[in-house]
């Protein structure tokens, strides 16, 4: 039977002496810095070991933007219409608005597979381009999901419209739009664009609408369609 090494205590003793040496070196180093440097070091250490999460970043409107020219959202409206030119099917995106509000209506069949709430990979570049245009504007954004009246498998129409709106919000946030500006709303099939029973009418009703307004007193309202 092998006996334990009687000198193992030397390892712990060496570790203890090393830590003690480092401690005295730190004390000596602290004596060499002035008050200003010490304050900066303390602030940095408090940030490293603090469990308090920093506040969410605010994205203020940068000076010198197009809003300074008094055109409201009209420049944004023109820019997003240019983005829409890259969509093969013009029916997949509808853009409306004026100086005070803007809507971008996206065909849900373009964004999602049938019955799914995860955005198709091929639709992500469009959302990224839209997010790039929305990002400089500080106004509230309401993303509204709409379904048709066909019962969904495993999900109600309320759920699928809400989850699709939330999916668009999450991707816009990933592409740089401030999340505190946005809300996701599911409207099920109660606001159809076409009240017909044809498949074309149902496809038109399946959509996600990005609505932005600079009327801050009613940030989550929706315009009449």
Helices and strands as residue ranges (DSSP letters): H 9-32, H 35-49, G 66-69, H 74-84, G 90-92, E 93-97, E 101-107, H 108-111, H 121-134, E 141-146, H 157-174, G 179-181, E 182-186, H 199-205, E 207-213, G 216-218
